[in-house]
Amino acid sequence: MRAGIENWFLRHWYDTQLPPWYLRMLEPVYRSAYQYTQKRGKAPSARYRSAVPLIVVGNITAGGSGKTPLVIRLCQLALDMNIKVGIASTGYARQSTDTFVVNSESDTLLCGDEPVLLAKRTGVPVVVAARRRDAIRKLNKMDLDLVFSDDGLQQADLDRDIEICVVDGLRGLGNGHLLPAGPLRESAARLRRVDYVITNGIWGEKPDDLQVTEMRLEAGRVCALDGTGNISVDEFRQNYNRERVHAVAGIGHPQRFFRTLETLGISAKSHAFPDHHLFTQKDFESITSDSAIIMTEKDAVKCHSLGLDNAWYLPVNTLLPGEFEVVFKQRLVSLMKERK
């Protein structure tokens, strides 16, 4: 049912020019509520200042845009400079409100899928908390030099040193309306007030006068879900034909993953689930034992304990322009000096 509702909204947000009148009627209500929370968050008594520099990586649209892969790459750039990094998250859709440090073996039910993936790929401290400031506060006690916030662009009560907004190049800003009539959490004008706008792929409909940096996601080797090894994309493609491959994705934009597989020459039957879907063995009952399952790395952290046979995941690496990475590293050097 959740998948049906999500798909219904996505159709109106991205496939039509004018959303239904009843959604447009609710748009001013959302705008007023958002403006009210922003005003409250910006009050001096409400603001929180991290003890170390804080970089917020977020978006202005609902759903996935590629934030998590970008945070992983930016963490790697900081680590290359011997900067001690931590990541703050609320652990969206998790079944807990506790504040704790996440590692690669943490239960995704308690801390969320993205925090586990971040901990696994970066090896840096990742903290989840019901309130983002509590996660940052805990990280501030860990002798770190820098904190990244995975999401939180709309968190008005947090002072931040750098803001990065990620835009899904394929879907852009949809119909341009605010929630629930469109996918926008806040006005598109917000893009002109952040430090960097990074597009996940080519953004064909971007404003001509908006400066953006394009990132690409490059597929790695196909990894066995049970951790027993990995093979090249070519080997996976040679081992399995269309009838024996099932592609599973419970992310913000499943079609992006399915399209990636097609680009790699992997033909598969697609199974799309809602973002942050909590997988169970029942979700895979229709897949025969002689078939192969391939999924995203984010889904893999939730499925590794299900005991699935012949299951694989495809990790991706973020590629940023070399000139951007140089500029970003220079900005980090300046930031470290400013906050000493």
C-alpha positions as CSV (number, residue, x, y, z in Angstrom):
1,M,0.0,0.0,0.0
2,R,2.8,2.4,0.9
3,A,4.4,1.7,-2.5
4,G,1.2,2.6,-4.3
5,I,0.8,5.8,-2.4
6,E,4.4,6.8,-3.1
7,N,4.1,6.0,-6.8
8,W,0.8,8.0,-7.0
9,F,2.6,11.1,-5.6
10,L,5.6,10.6,-7.8
11,R,3.5,10.5,-10.9
12,H,1.9,13.8,-10.1
13,W,5.3,15.4,-9.0
14,Y,7.3,14.3,-12.0
15,D,5.1,13.1,-14.8
16,T,2.5,15.9,-15.0
17,Q,2.7,19.6,-15.4
18,L,-0.2,20.5,-13.1
19,P,-0.9,18.6,-9.9
20,P,-4.5,18.0,-8.8
21,W,-6.4,21.0,-7.4
22,Y,-6.7,19.5,-3.9
23,L,-3.0,19.1,-3.6
24,R,-2.4,22.7,-4.8
25,M,-4.9,23.8,-2.1
26,L,-2.6,22.3,0.6
27,E,0.5,23.9,-0.8
28,P,0.0,27.3,1.0
29,V,-0.7,25.4,4.2
30,Y,2.7,23.6,3.9
31,R,4.4,26.9,3.0
32,S,3.0,28.7,6.1
33,A,4.0,25.8,8.4
34,Y,7.5,25.7,6.9
35,Q,8.0,29.4,7.2
36,Y,6.8,29.2,10.9
37,T,9.3,26.5,11.8
38,Q,12.1,28.3,10.0
39,K,11.4,31.5,11.9
40,R,11.3,29.6,15.2
41,G,14.6,27.8,14.4
42,K,16.4,31.0,13.6
43,A,15.6,32.6,16.9
44,P,18.9,33.1,18.8
45,S,17.7,31.1,21.8
46,A,17.0,28.1,19.5
47,R,20.2,27.9,17.6
48,Y,23.0,25.3,18.1
49,R,26.6,25.8,17.2
50,S,28.8,22.8,16.7
51,A,32.2,22.9,18.5
52,V,33.9,21.9,15.2
53,P,33.0,22.9,11.7
54,L,29.7,21.5,10.4
55,I,29.0,20.7,6.7
56,V,25.4,20.0,5.8
57,V,24.7,17.8,2.8
58,G,21.0,17.9,1.9
59,N,18.5,18.5,-0.8
60,I,15.3,20.6,-1.4
61,T,13.2,17.7,-2.8
62,A,11.5,14.8,-1.0
63,G,13.1,11.4,-1.8
64,G,16.5,10.3,-2.7
65,S,18.9,12.5,-4.7
66,G,22.3,10.9,-4.1
67,K,23.3,12.5,-0.7
68,T,24.7,9.4,0.9
69,P,27.2,8.5,-1.9
70,L,28.3,12.2,-1.9
71,V,28.9,12.2,1.8
72,I,31.0,9.1,1.5
73,R,33.2,10.8,-1.1
74,L,33.5,14.1,0.8
75,C,34.5,12.1,3.9
76,Q,37.2,10.4,1.9
77,L,38.5,13.7,0.7
78,A,38.7,14.9,4.3
79,L,40.4,11.7,5.5
80,D,43.0,12.1,2.7
81,M,43.9,15.4,4.4
82,N,44.2,13.7,7.8
83,I,41.1,15.5,9.0
84,K,39.2,13.5,11.7
85,V,35.6,13.3,10.6
86,G,32.3,12.2,12.0
87,I,28.8,12.0,10.5
88,A,25.5,13.0,12.1
89,S,22.1,11.5,11.1
90,T,18.6,11.1,12.4
91,G,18.4,7.6,10.9
92,Y,15.2,8.1,8.9
93,A,12.5,5.4,9.3
94,R,14.4,3.6,12.2
95,Q,12.4,2.0,15.0
96,S,14.2,3.7,17.8
97,T,14.7,7.2,19.2
98,D,17.9,6.4,21.1
99,T,21.2,8.3,20.5
100,F,24.1,5.9,19.8
101,V,27.2,5.3,17.7
102,V,26.6,3.2,14.6
103,N,29.0,0.7,13.1
104,S,28.9,-1.6,10.1
105,E,27.2,-4.4,12.0
106,S,24.5,-2.2,13.7
107,D,20.9,-3.2,13.4
108,T,19.3,-1.2,10.6
109,L,15.9,-1.4,12.4
110,L,17.3,0.6,15.3
111,C,19.5,3.1,13.4
112,G,18.4,3.2,9.8
113,D,19.9,1.9,6.6
114,E,21.9,4.9,5.5
115,P,23.9,5.3,8.8
116,V,25.0,1.7,8.6
117,L,26.1,2.1,5.0
118,L,27.9,5.3,5.9
119,A,29.7,3.6,8.8
120,K,30.6,0.6,6.6
121,R,32.0,2.7,3.7
122,T,33.8,5.4,5.6
123,G,35.0,3.8,8.8
124,V,34.3,7.1,10.6
125,P,32.1,7.6,13.7
126,V,28.5,7.8,12.7
127,V,25.9,8.9,15.3
128,V,22.1,8.8,15.1
129,A,19.8,10.7,17.3
130,A,16.1,11.8,17.2
131,R,17.4,15.4,17.2
132,R,20.2,16.1,14.8
133,R,21.8,18.5,17.2
134,D,22.1,15.6,19.8
135,A,24.0,13.5,17.3
136,I,26.3,16.5,16.6
137,R,26.7,17.1,20.3
138,K,27.8,13.5,20.9
139,L,30.3,13.7,18.0
140,N,31.7,16.9,19.5
141,K,32.9,14.8,22.4
142,M,35.0,12.5,20.2
143,D,38.0,14.6,19.4
144,L,37.0,15.2,15.8
145,D,38.0,18.0,13.5
146,L,34.9,18.1,11.3
147,V,31.3,16.9,11.2
148,F,29.1,16.1,8.2
149,S,25.3,16.1,8.5
150,D,23.7,13.6,6.2
151,D,20.6,15.7,5.4
152,G,19.4,18.6,7.5
153,L,19.4,21.5,5.0
154,Q,16.0,22.6,6.3
155,Q,17.2,22.4,10.0
156,A,17.0,26.1,10.7
157,D,18.2,25.8,14.3
158,L,21.7,24.5,13.3
159,D,24.5,26.9,12.5
160,R,26.5,25.4,9.6
161,D,29.8,26.4,7.9
162,I,29.1,24.9,4.5
163,E,25.9,24.0,2.8
164,I,25.7,21.5,-0.1
165,C,22.5,20.8,-2.0
166,V,22.2,17.6,-4.1
167,V,19.8,17.6,-7.1
168,D,18.8,14.4,-8.9
169,G,19.8,15.3,-12.5
170,L,17.3,13.0,-14.0
171,R,14.2,14.3,-12.1
172,G,15.4,17.8,-11.3
173,L,12.8,19.8,-9.3
174,G,9.8,18.0,-10.8
175,N,6.8,20.2,-11.4
176,G,8.3,23.0,-9.2
177,H,5.6,22.9,-6.6
178,L,6.0,22.7,-2.8
179,L,4.8,19.6,-0.9
180,P,2.3,18.0,-1.2
181,A,1.5,19.4,-4.7
182,G,5.1,18.8,-5.8
183,P,8.4,17.4,-4.5
184,L,9.9,20.6,-3.1
185,R,10.6,20.9,0.6
186,E,11.4,24.6,0.1
187,S,11.5,27.1,-2.8
188,A,13.9,26.6,-5.7
189,A,15.3,30.0,-4.7
190,R,17.1,28.2,-1.9
191,L,19.6,26.8,-4.5
192,R,21.1,30.3,-4.8
193,R,21.9,30.5,-1.1
194,V,23.8,27.3,-0.6
195,D,27.6,27.1,-1.1
196,Y,27.5,24.3,-3.7
197,V,24.8,22.7,-5.9
198,I,25.8,19.3,-7.0
199,T,23.8,17.3,-9.5
200,N,23.6,13.6,-9.6
201,G,24.1,13.2,-13.3
202,I,23.3,15.7,-16.0
203,W,20.5,18.2,-15.0
204,G,19.1,19.0,-18.4
205,E,16.6,21.6,-17.2
206,K,18.8,23.5,-14.7
207,P,18.5,27.3,-14.7
208,D,21.1,28.7,-17.1
209,D,22.5,31.2,-14.5
210,L,22.8,28.6,-11.7
211,Q,26.4,27.3,-11.2
212,V,26.4,23.5,-10.5
213,T,28.9,20.7,-10.2
214,E,28.1,17.4,-11.8
215,M,28.9,14.2,-10.0
216,R,28.7,10.7,-11.5
217,L,28.1,7.4,-9.8
218,E,30.4,4.6,-11.1
219,A,29.5,1.0,-10.5
220,G,32.1,-1.2,-8.7
221,R,32.5,-4.9,-8.6
222,V,29.4,-7.0,-7.9
223,C,29.6,-8.3,-4.3
224,A,28.1,-11.4,-2.8
225,L,25.6,-10.5,-0.1
226,D,27.0,-13.2,2.2
227,G,30.4,-11.5,2.0
228,T,32.1,-14.5,0.3
229,G,33.6,-12.5,-2.5
230,N,33.0,-10.3,-5.6
231,I,33.1,-10.6,-9.3
232,S,33.3,-8.1,-12.2
233,V,30.2,-6.8,-13.9
234,D,31.3,-8.8,-17.0
235,E,31.4,-12.0,-15.0
236,F,28.0,-11.4,-13.5
237,R,26.5,-10.7,-16.9
238,Q,28.0,-13.8,-18.4
239,N,26.8,-16.0,-15.5
240,Y,23.2,-15.0,-15.6
241,N,20.7,-14.3,-18.4
242,R,17.5,-12.2,-18.2
243,E,15.3,-14.9,-17.0
244,R,17.5,-15.6,-14.0
245,V,18.2,-12.1,-12.7
246,H,15.9,-10.1,-10.4
247,A,16.8,-6.5,-9.6
248,V,15.6,-5.2,-6.2
249,A,15.6,-1.6,-5.1
250,G,14.0,0.1,-2.1
251,I,15.5,3.5,-2.6
252,G,14.2,7.0,-3.3
253,H,14.5,6.5,-7.1
254,P,14.5,2.8,-8.0
255,Q,14.5,3.5,-11.7
256,R,17.9,5.0,-11.5
257,F,19.3,1.7,-10.2
258,F,17.4,-0.3,-12.9
259,R,18.7,2.1,-15.5
260,T,22.2,1.6,-14.3
261,L,21.9,-2.1,-14.7
262,E,20.6,-1.7,-18.2
263,T,23.6,0.5,-19.0
264,L,25.9,-2.2,-17.7
265,G,24.2,-4.7,-20.0
266,I,22.5,-6.6,-17.1
267,S,19.0,-7.5,-18.1
268,A,16.7,-8.2,-15.1
269,K,13.2,-8.3,-13.9
270,S,12.7,-5.2,-11.7
271,H,11.2,-5.2,-8.2
272,A,10.7,-1.6,-6.9
273,F,10.0,-1.0,-3.2
274,P,9.4,2.2,-1.2
275,D,12.4,4.1,0.0
276,H,13.9,2.7,3.3
277,H,11.7,-0.4,2.9
278,L,12.2,-3.0,5.7
279,F,12.8,-6.2,3.7
280,T,11.7,-9.6,4.9
281,Q,12.1,-13.0,3.4
282,K,8.5,-12.7,2.1
283,D,9.6,-10.0,-0.3
284,F,11.7,-12.6,-2.1
285,E,9.3,-15.6,-2.1
286,S,8.3,-15.2,-5.8
287,I,12.0,-15.5,-6.9
288,T,13.0,-19.0,-7.7
289,S,16.0,-20.7,-6.2
290,D,17.9,-20.9,-9.5
291,S,17.7,-17.1,-10.0
292,A,20.2,-14.4,-9.0
293,I,19.2,-11.3,-7.0
294,I,21.0,-8.1,-7.4
295,M,20.3,-5.0,-5.2
296,T,21.7,-1.7,-4.2
297,E,24.3,-1.4,-1.4
298,K,21.8,0.5,0.7
299,D,19.4,-2.4,0.5
300,A,22.1,-4.9,1.1
301,V,22.8,-3.7,4.6
302,K,19.1,-4.5,5.5
303,C,19.1,-7.9,3.7
304,H,22.4,-9.6,4.7
305,S,20.8,-11.3,7.6
306,L,17.9,-12.8,5.6
307,G,19.9,-15.8,4.4
308,L,19.1,-15.2,0.7
309,D,20.7,-17.6,-1.8
310,N,22.6,-16.3,-4.8
311,A,22.1,-12.6,-3.8
312,W,24.4,-9.8,-4.8
313,Y,24.7,-6.1,-4.5
314,L,26.3,-3.4,-6.7
315,P,28.2,-0.7,-4.8
316,V,28.8,2.7,-6.5
317,N,31.6,5.2,-6.2
318,T,31.1,8.9,-6.5
319,L,33.2,10.7,-9.1
320,L,33.6,14.4,-8.8
321,P,35.4,16.8,-11.1
322,G,39.1,17.1,-10.1
323,E,38.8,20.9,-10.0
324,F,35.9,20.7,-7.6
325,E,37.9,18.4,-5.3
326,V,40.8,20.8,-5.3
327,V,38.6,23.8,-4.4
328,F,36.7,21.8,-1.7
329,K,40.0,20.7,-0.1
330,Q,41.2,24.3,-0.1
331,R,37.9,25.3,1.5
332,L,38.5,22.7,4.2
333,V,41.9,24.1,4.9
334,S,40.5,27.6,5.3
335,L,37.7,26.3,7.5
336,M,40.0,24.5,9.8
337,K,42.1,27.7,10.3
338,E,39.0,29.8,10.9
339,R,37.5,27.6,13.6
340,K,40.7,27.1,15.6
